[in-house]
């Protein structure tokens, strides 16, 4: 079997060999770094997307909001991989739950200052871990995030 690969050489046929690698998929619950909640200890988090949809998930204690969002393919970039070096995991927390979250440290506050659309209840999703006090928390994804590049500092 042959096919044409137009971007490389438009008029050359390249043989296609069957892949020796098998393609595997895993269920969403195994994506990212999420833990499976123990029976009876499930915590709940609701995300409100940019278009107003609400999605509620059962999660385990200790999982952070960034990992939860990414495991469910929500629109949260997390450009720095959760190392508190960007603001692309910015979430707006329901005021009812905001005070139940431990105070942000200086690094998180510095990054939050760069977040687009900062509010009084803004937090970085990668820095907020689920706990019993946060069961039922609701977080909204901001309309935009700001991914600073080195050229932004010129
Ligand atoms: S993912 Fe970069 S600060 Fe949270």
Boltz pocket constraint, residues with backbone or C-beta under 6 A from the ligand:
constraints:
  - pocket:
      binder: B
      contacts: [[A, 66], [A, 77], [A, 78], [A, 79], [A, 80], [A, 81], [A, 82], [A, 83], [A, 84], [A, 85], [A, 86], [A, 87], [A, 88], [A, 89], [A, 111], [A, 124], [A, 125], [A, 126], [A, 127]]
      max_distance: 6.0
